[in-house]
Amino acid sequence: MELRGKARAGLLVKGKSFAAAADKFTIEYEAITHGRRSPKWVQGHKDRLRLHLLPFFGKMSLTEITSGAGQAYRVHRMTKPEDWPDDDKEWKPPARKTIHNEVVTLSMVLKTAQRHGWIDTLPDLSDPYRRQTKIERRPWFTPNEYKLLYEATRKNAAEPRSPRYRWHAEQLHDFVLFAANTGLRPDELKQIEFRDVEIADDAYSGERILEIEVRGKRGVGYCKSMPGAVRPFERLRDRKRMGSQGASGDEILPEPTDRLFPNEFKKMFNRILAENNLKFDRNDKARTAYSLRHSYICFRLLEGADIYQVAKNCRTSVEMIEKHYAAHLKDMIDTSLVNVRRKRNHTSTVQAPDKTGSTDGEHPPSA
């Protein structure tokens, strides 16, 4: 009887639920993006739906999800839960980027519903109170900090805490030098194989450099390194490692199809950063392996490299470099174009002083 009363009054909500649209989106997204998106990226959408979006929107009809509902979700995520145990760790609101990613997943579910004709229009889910965000520098190592870092990794390779970690310490030292002289992303460094790297003579400087065929975020691309990456690569190529083709316990040289960095050394890298007070920059942003790529781009700009060529070599856009790197480098400001002074005309006659020795007007100071 209650449902019939709501139907007569026009209050009965009809249509598909958000949970149904979320299930449809999960099936379609995983199938269509297979081979083009990493499984970890796809799993991120599933986790956001399961942990946050479905508990809030799951029982709602798609027609009930309006711009106001999207804003209510933001307020819900930024508010401390009433059942939060005070004895446990202190509650912290999620980061702006975290909520942004959740809203992106919500928008993709609603677009799936629109494609199937379950809703006619999409609500405006943009943040109404923060139209323009502050552009912040990405954490990088200054030249002095970078020198401190590679000296620390070199010392760690020569004197590891345990002999069993010597091979990993040597790999880490070459990883730091290789990344800072090529500008490769961490995911690109993980996939690079020895057959993708070739030592060549640079036509510009006459020095030896590396020509690298890169596979990663932007597909297949190419990179030409700095001369400082050649020696670390040679050490990686000549360093023996445990091989599956040899007998038990045998060490063999890497094959062309082997990866340069088959193992991760995140804990060792973070330990060295912490011991040398390099983990956080002056804005309290944590430095990671990605900071070596940021350092490479900043170093090239500080040396006066062409910003277009740097973007092409790093497989990114000029806009991204100007926004996140060139904005905070003082050497990117050309004083010859900024401190321009117009030549002044000094042919005007000067009035004779009166009896008191003063003039009627003030003359501009000479340049």
PyMOL commands that set and color helices and strands:
alter all, ss='L'
color gray80, all
select helices_A, chain A and resi 2-9+18-32+39-57+62-64+67-78+96-115+143-158+163-180+186-191+194-196+227-238+266-275+290-302+307-313+318-324+326-328+330-332+335-338
alter helices_A, ss='H'
color red, helices_A
select strands_A, chain A and resi 197-201+208-216+219-224+241-242+251-252
alter strands_A, ss='S'
color yellow, strands_A
deselect
rebuild
show_as cartoon
